[in-house]
Amino acid sequence: MRDILLHTPEGVRDIYGIECARKVKLQEILSQVFGQYGYHTIQTPAFEFFDIFNGERGTVKSREMYKFFDREGNTLVLRPDITPSIARAVAKYYKDDQVPLRFTYLGNVFINNSSYQGLMKETTQMGAELIGADSAQADGEMIALAIELQMKAGLKKFVLDIGHAGFFRALMEEAGLDKDSENLLKSLIENKNFFGIESLIEEKNISRELRAVLMKLPDLSGSWEILDNVRELTSSKKARSVLDRLSSVYEVVKAYGYEEYVTFDLGMLTTYDYYTGIIFRGYTYGTGDAIVKGGRYDHLVGQFGKDSPAVGFALVVDQLLAALGRQKIQVPLNDQSALILYALPDFSQAVAMAKNLRGQNIQVTLMQKNDQLSENEYMGYCRQNMIQSLITLQGGEKNVKEVG
């Protein structure tokens, strides 16, 4: 029983030591970027009523949520996503505001993934929500912010893949497929099952032009030129309107000077029901999943009582930290620090020295010397805790050693 108490449940883990310090430092770096873009911090509860995340408001299936009950019998869930919580808060506290609102958040989300997926059930997210702006400039700002976050984190090679939820919907409206066939087609496209796609659309009464577009959909990705290429493939006004919007967003990204980091994927689909416009994902080496996920959700806030367009994204801190580690990119932990070892008669001198160093923004650990421990053991402690200097006080004498 005692051994069981030392372990965490499947899908969660302890973060400690250097890894924890790097995660905290990374979050500090990212927080500064959000602040520089004018985003203000908001905190929402770790659990809310089930209906906040259910149906069109949710990003995960009901069976993947952690549910429990309060004393009144209401069904509560640990939040699987933070965006619906912010939409609720905005509708409650900013209902009459007409000026666009910018929020940033930091928090953990909880998804009860299948054990076979090998995914963590608790992850840390940082994100941004721009509420009250429906322009291409707002979309472009989100993309620029997501790119700058990855740059400031230290990534050199990454890409932000941009799609649009409206493109597939425009094609489905033209095709007139029933919901089951549409969901099947989505699955086939995501798996790039060209034979399955061909078999499905041959059974339907679909024009030759639309059939050609649907067959090519899994491969409609690349640089900005793909937008012009696709325009030649479809006469759908709604589909072409989507392409126009993506072209406008690209011009905004160019104004920021970040066009080299973006690609377009018109076959990008999403299981998130609340997305209505652009959708985007950020990828880099060393992680199997996207480290950034976002898009436009113009109807979500309205479900809580405030009709307002919105766009936002979440950055998965744990995925980003793992990618940095695998790419041998160090999160800078450059804070000066020292360990002061003192004999008991030198305690007052040690305290005075610690106060002086702390006044110089140096992190100081005070520790009474144990004669049973060697200097090498104390040096090992310093390395383990990223302490740069070992200061020993003995009989009024000070000895300083840098930790190698």
C-alpha positions as CSV (number, residue, x, y, z in Angstrom):
1,M,0.0,0.0,0.0
2,R,2.8,2.4,0.8
3,D,4.4,1.8,-2.6
4,I,1.1,2.6,-4.3
5,L,1.0,6.0,-2.5
6,L,4.3,6.9,-4.2
7,H,2.9,6.6,-7.7
8,T,0.6,9.0,-9.7
9,P,-2.4,7.8,-11.6
10,E,-1.9,7.0,-15.3
11,G,-1.7,10.1,-17.5
12,V,-0.4,12.6,-14.9
13,R,3.1,13.1,-13.5
14,D,5.2,15.1,-11.1
15,I,7.4,17.9,-12.5
16,Y,10.3,18.8,-10.3
17,G,14.0,20.0,-10.3
18,I,15.5,21.5,-13.4
19,E,12.6,20.5,-15.6
20,C,10.1,22.4,-13.3
21,A,12.4,25.4,-13.2
22,R,12.6,25.4,-17.0
23,K,8.9,25.1,-17.3
24,V,8.3,28.1,-15.0
25,K,11.0,30.2,-16.8
26,L,9.4,29.3,-20.2
27,Q,6.0,30.4,-18.9
28,E,7.6,33.7,-17.8
29,I,9.1,34.3,-21.2
30,L,5.8,33.6,-23.0
31,S,3.8,35.7,-20.6
32,Q,6.0,38.7,-21.5
33,V,5.2,38.2,-25.2
34,F,1.4,38.1,-24.5
35,G,1.8,41.3,-22.4
36,Q,3.7,43.0,-25.2
37,Y,0.8,42.4,-27.6
38,G,-1.6,44.0,-25.1
39,Y,-3.3,40.8,-23.8
40,H,-4.5,40.9,-20.2
41,T,-4.5,38.0,-17.8
42,I,-7.7,36.2,-16.9
43,Q,-8.2,33.2,-14.6
44,T,-11.2,30.9,-14.8
45,P,-12.1,27.9,-12.5
46,A,-10.5,24.5,-13.0
47,F,-13.9,23.0,-12.9
48,E,-17.3,24.2,-14.2
49,F,-20.8,23.0,-15.0
50,F,-20.8,20.2,-17.6
51,D,-23.0,22.3,-20.0
52,I,-20.2,24.9,-20.4
53,F,-18.3,22.3,-22.5
54,N,-21.1,20.1,-23.9
55,G,-22.3,20.0,-27.4
56,E,-21.3,22.7,-29.8
57,R,-19.4,24.5,-27.0
58,G,-17.0,21.6,-26.4
59,T,-13.8,20.4,-27.9
60,V,-13.9,16.9,-26.6
61,K,-16.5,14.2,-26.3
62,S,-18.5,13.8,-23.2
63,R,-16.8,10.4,-22.3
64,E,-13.4,12.1,-22.4
65,M,-14.3,14.6,-19.6
66,Y,-13.7,14.0,-15.9
67,K,-17.2,14.4,-14.4
68,F,-18.3,14.6,-10.7
69,F,-21.2,16.0,-8.7
70,D,-21.6,18.9,-6.3
71,R,-23.8,18.7,-3.2
72,E,-26.8,19.9,-5.1
73,G,-26.4,17.1,-7.7
74,N,-25.2,19.3,-10.5
75,T,-22.8,17.6,-13.0
76,L,-19.4,19.3,-12.9
77,V,-16.3,18.6,-15.1
78,L,-12.6,19.4,-14.8
79,R,-12.1,21.8,-17.8
80,P,-11.0,20.0,-20.9
81,D,-10.5,23.4,-22.7
82,I,-10.2,27.0,-21.4
83,T,-11.8,28.9,-24.3
84,P,-15.5,28.1,-23.4
85,S,-14.8,29.3,-19.9
86,I,-13.4,32.6,-21.2
87,A,-16.4,33.0,-23.5
88,R,-18.7,32.5,-20.5
89,A,-16.8,35.0,-18.4
90,V,-16.8,37.6,-21.2
91,A,-20.6,37.2,-21.7
92,K,-21.0,37.7,-17.9
93,Y,-18.6,40.5,-17.1
94,Y,-18.2,42.4,-20.4
95,K,-21.7,42.0,-21.9
96,D,-22.1,45.7,-22.9
97,D,-18.5,46.3,-24.0
98,Q,-18.1,47.2,-27.7
99,V,-14.3,47.7,-27.8
100,P,-12.4,44.5,-28.7
101,L,-11.2,42.5,-25.7
102,R,-7.8,40.8,-25.4
103,F,-7.2,38.1,-22.8
104,T,-4.4,35.7,-22.1
105,Y,-4.5,32.7,-19.7
106,L,-2.3,30.0,-18.1
107,G,-3.9,26.9,-16.7
108,N,-4.1,23.1,-16.8
109,V,-6.7,21.2,-18.8
110,F,-7.8,17.6,-18.2
111,I,-8.9,15.1,-20.8
112,N,-9.6,11.5,-20.0
113,N,-7.8,10.0,-23.1
114,S,-7.7,6.4,-23.8
115,S,-4.7,4.6,-22.2
116,Y,-3.8,3.3,-25.6
117,Q,-3.3,6.8,-27.0
118,G,-0.2,7.4,-24.8
119,L,-1.2,11.0,-24.1
120,M,-1.0,12.9,-20.9
121,K,-4.4,13.5,-19.3
122,E,-3.3,16.7,-17.6
123,T,-1.4,19.4,-19.6
124,T,-0.6,23.1,-19.2
125,Q,-1.8,25.5,-21.7
126,M,-1.2,29.2,-22.4
127,G,-3.3,31.0,-24.8
128,A,-4.9,34.2,-26.1
129,E,-8.4,35.2,-27.1
130,L,-9.3,38.3,-29.1
131,I,-13.0,38.9,-28.7
132,G,-15.0,41.5,-30.6
133,A,-13.0,41.7,-33.9
134,D,-13.9,39.8,-37.0
135,S,-11.3,41.2,-39.5
136,A,-8.4,39.5,-41.3
137,Q,-6.2,41.8,-39.2
138,A,-7.4,40.1,-36.1
139,D,-6.8,36.7,-37.6
140,G,-3.3,37.8,-38.7
141,E,-2.5,39.2,-35.2
142,M,-3.3,35.8,-33.7
143,I,-1.0,34.0,-36.2
144,A,1.8,36.6,-35.7
145,L,1.5,36.2,-31.9
146,A,1.7,32.4,-32.1
147,I,4.8,32.6,-34.3
148,E,6.5,35.1,-32.0
149,L,5.8,32.9,-29.0
150,Q,7.6,30.0,-30.6
151,M,10.5,32.3,-31.7
152,K,10.9,33.7,-28.2
153,A,10.8,30.2,-26.7
154,G,14.0,29.5,-28.8
155,L,12.6,27.4,-31.7
156,K,14.4,27.9,-35.0
157,K,12.5,25.5,-37.2
158,F,8.7,25.4,-37.0
159,V,5.7,26.0,-39.2
160,L,2.2,27.3,-38.6
161,D,-0.2,25.5,-40.9
162,I,-3.3,27.5,-41.8
163,G,-6.7,26.2,-43.0
164,H,-10.3,27.4,-42.8
165,A,-13.3,25.6,-41.3
166,G,-15.5,27.2,-43.9
167,F,-13.8,25.7,-46.9
168,F,-14.9,22.1,-46.2
169,R,-18.4,23.3,-45.2
170,A,-18.8,25.2,-48.5
171,L,-17.9,22.0,-50.4
172,M,-20.3,19.9,-48.3
173,E,-23.1,22.4,-48.9
174,E,-22.5,22.2,-52.6
175,A,-22.3,18.4,-52.4
176,G,-25.5,18.0,-50.4
177,L,-24.2,15.1,-48.4
178,D,-26.0,13.8,-45.3
179,K,-24.3,14.1,-41.9
180,D,-23.2,10.5,-41.8
181,S,-21.6,10.7,-45.2
182,E,-20.0,14.0,-44.3
183,N,-18.5,12.5,-41.1
184,L,-17.2,9.5,-43.0
185,L,-15.7,11.8,-45.7
186,K,-14.0,13.8,-42.9
187,S,-12.4,10.6,-41.5
188,L,-11.2,9.5,-45.0
189,I,-9.7,12.9,-45.7
190,E,-7.9,13.0,-42.3
191,N,-6.4,9.5,-43.0
192,K,-5.6,10.4,-46.6
193,N,-7.6,7.4,-47.8
194,F,-7.9,8.3,-51.4
195,F,-9.5,5.0,-52.4
196,G,-12.1,5.4,-49.7
197,I,-12.8,9.0,-50.8
198,E,-13.2,8.0,-54.4
199,S,-15.5,5.1,-53.5
200,L,-17.7,7.4,-51.3
201,I,-18.1,10.3,-53.8
202,E,-18.8,7.9,-56.7
203,E,-21.9,6.8,-54.9
204,K,-23.2,10.4,-54.7
205,N,-24.7,12.7,-57.3
206,I,-21.8,15.1,-57.3
207,S,-20.6,17.3,-60.2
208,R,-17.4,16.4,-61.9
209,E,-15.8,19.7,-60.8
210,L,-16.7,19.1,-57.1
211,R,-15.6,15.5,-57.3
212,A,-12.2,16.6,-58.5
213,V,-11.8,19.0,-55.6
214,L,-12.8,16.5,-53.0
215,M,-10.3,13.9,-54.4
216,K,-7.5,16.5,-54.2
217,L,-8.5,17.8,-50.8
218,P,-6.0,15.8,-48.7
219,D,-3.2,17.2,-50.8
220,L,-4.3,20.8,-51.1
221,S,-1.4,22.2,-49.0
222,G,1.7,24.3,-49.5
223,S,2.8,27.9,-49.7
224,W,0.5,30.8,-50.5
225,E,0.4,29.9,-54.2
226,I,-1.9,27.0,-53.3
227,L,-4.7,29.5,-52.8
228,D,-4.5,30.7,-56.4
229,N,-4.3,27.1,-57.6
230,V,-7.4,26.0,-55.7
231,R,-9.3,29.0,-57.0
232,E,-9.0,27.5,-60.5
233,L,-10.6,24.2,-59.2
234,T,-13.9,25.5,-57.9
235,S,-16.6,27.9,-58.9
236,S,-18.3,27.9,-55.5
237,K,-18.8,31.4,-54.3
238,K,-18.5,30.4,-50.7
239,A,-15.3,28.4,-51.3
240,R,-13.8,31.3,-53.2
241,S,-14.8,33.7,-50.4
242,V,-12.8,31.5,-48.0
243,L,-9.8,31.7,-50.3
244,D,-10.1,35.5,-50.4
245,R,-10.1,35.7,-46.6
246,L,-7.0,33.5,-46.4
247,S,-5.2,35.7,-49.0
248,S,-6.1,38.7,-46.8
249,V,-4.7,37.0,-43.7
250,Y,-1.5,36.2,-45.6
251,E,-1.1,39.9,-46.4
252,V,-1.4,40.7,-42.7
253,V,1.2,38.0,-41.8
254,K,3.5,39.5,-44.4
255,A,3.1,42.9,-42.8
256,Y,4.5,41.3,-39.6
257,G,7.4,39.8,-41.6
258,Y,6.5,36.2,-40.6
259,E,5.4,34.8,-44.0
260,E,8.3,32.3,-44.0
261,Y,6.8,30.5,-41.1
262,V,3.3,29.8,-42.6
263,T,1.9,27.3,-45.0
264,F,-1.7,26.6,-46.0
265,D,-3.7,23.4,-45.8
266,L,-7.2,23.5,-47.3
267,G,-7.7,19.9,-46.3
268,M,-7.3,20.8,-42.6
269,L,-10.3,19.6,-40.6
270,T,-11.2,20.0,-37.0
271,T,-13.3,18.1,-34.5
272,Y,-13.9,21.3,-32.6
273,D,-17.5,22.2,-33.5
274,Y,-17.2,25.8,-32.5
275,Y,-14.7,26.9,-35.1
276,T,-16.2,29.0,-37.9
277,G,-13.3,30.6,-39.8
278,I,-9.5,30.2,-40.0
279,I,-8.0,27.3,-38.1
280,F,-4.3,26.8,-37.6
281,R,-1.8,24.5,-36.0
282,G,1.9,24.9,-35.1
283,Y,4.4,22.1,-35.6
284,T,8.0,21.6,-34.9
285,Y,10.5,18.7,-34.5
286,G,10.6,16.5,-31.5
287,T,6.9,16.2,-30.8
288,G,4.2,14.2,-32.4
289,D,1.3,16.6,-31.9
290,A,0.7,20.3,-32.6
291,I,2.2,22.7,-30.0
292,V,-0.3,25.4,-31.1
293,K,-3.9,25.0,-31.9
294,G,-6.4,27.8,-32.7
295,G,-8.9,29.4,-34.9
296,R,-11.9,31.7,-35.2
297,Y,-15.1,31.0,-33.3
298,D,-17.7,33.6,-34.1
299,H,-20.7,32.0,-32.5
300,L,-19.3,30.6,-29.2
301,V,-19.6,33.7,-27.1
302,G,-23.1,34.3,-28.4
303,Q,-24.2,30.9,-26.9
304,F,-23.6,32.6,-23.5
305,G,-25.6,35.7,-24.3
306,K,-23.2,38.1,-26.0
307,D,-23.1,38.1,-29.8
308,S,-19.4,38.7,-30.6
309,P,-16.9,37.4,-33.1
310,A,-13.7,35.9,-31.6
311,V,-10.4,34.3,-32.5
312,G,-7.8,32.6,-30.3
313,F,-5.4,29.8,-29.7
314,A,-3.8,27.6,-27.1
315,L,-0.1,26.8,-26.8
316,V,0.6,23.5,-25.1
317,V,3.5,24.3,-22.7
318,D,4.4,20.7,-22.1
319,Q,4.7,19.9,-25.8
320,L,6.8,23.0,-26.4
321,L,9.1,22.2,-23.5
322,A,9.5,18.6,-24.8
323,A,10.3,19.8,-28.3
324,L,12.9,22.3,-27.0
325,G,14.6,19.5,-25.0
326,R,14.7,17.1,-28.0
327,Q,16.1,19.9,-30.2
328,K,18.8,20.6,-27.6
329,I,17.5,24.1,-27.1
330,Q,18.0,25.3,-23.5
331,V,15.5,27.5,-21.7
332,P,17.8,30.2,-20.3
333,L,18.1,29.9,-16.5
334,N,20.5,32.7,-16.0
335,D,19.4,33.9,-12.6
336,Q,22.4,34.3,-10.3
337,S,22.3,32.0,-7.3
338,A,24.5,31.0,-4.3
339,L,24.5,28.5,-1.4
340,I,25.9,29.9,1.8
341,L,27.1,27.1,4.1
342,Y,27.7,28.3,7.7
343,A,28.9,27.0,11.0
344,L,26.4,27.8,13.8
345,P,28.7,30.5,15.4
346,D,28.7,32.3,12.0
347,F,24.9,32.4,11.5
348,S,24.5,36.2,12.0
349,Q,27.3,36.8,9.5
350,A,25.6,34.4,7.0
351,V,22.2,36.2,7.4
352,A,23.8,39.6,6.8
353,M,25.7,38.2,3.7
354,A,22.5,36.7,2.4
355,K,20.5,39.9,2.8
356,N,23.2,41.8,0.9
357,L,23.3,39.3,-2.0
358,R,19.5,39.2,-2.2
359,G,19.5,43.0,-2.5
360,Q,21.5,42.5,-5.6
361,N,18.8,40.1,-7.1
362,I,20.9,37.0,-6.3
363,Q,19.0,34.0,-5.2
364,V,20.5,32.7,-1.9
365,T,20.0,29.5,0.0
366,L,21.1,29.5,3.6
367,M,22.2,26.1,5.0
368,Q,23.9,25.1,8.3
369,K,26.9,22.9,7.5
370,N,26.7,19.2,8.4
371,D,30.2,17.9,9.1
372,Q,29.0,14.4,8.0
373,L,28.6,15.7,4.4
374,S,31.6,16.3,2.1
375,E,32.1,19.4,0.0
376,N,31.5,17.2,-3.1
377,E,28.1,16.3,-1.8
378,Y,27.2,20.0,-1.4
379,M,28.6,20.7,-4.9
380,G,26.3,18.0,-6.2
381,Y,23.4,19.6,-4.4
382,C,24.3,22.9,-6.1
383,R,24.4,21.3,-9.6
384,Q,21.1,19.5,-9.0
385,N,19.4,22.8,-8.0
386,M,21.2,25.1,-10.6
387,I,23.1,27.0,-7.9
388,Q,26.2,28.7,-9.3
389,S,28.3,29.5,-6.3
390,L,29.1,27.7,-3.0
391,I,30.1,30.1,-0.2
392,T,31.4,28.5,3.0
393,L,31.6,30.5,6.3
394,Q,33.8,28.9,9.0
395,G,35.2,30.8,11.9
396,G,34.5,34.2,10.3
397,E,36.4,33.1,7.1
398,K,34.7,33.1,3.8
399,N,35.5,30.7,0.9
400,V,33.8,31.0,-2.5
401,K,33.8,28.3,-5.1
402,E,32.1,28.4,-8.5
403,V,30.0,25.3,-9.3
404,G,31.3,23.6,-12.4
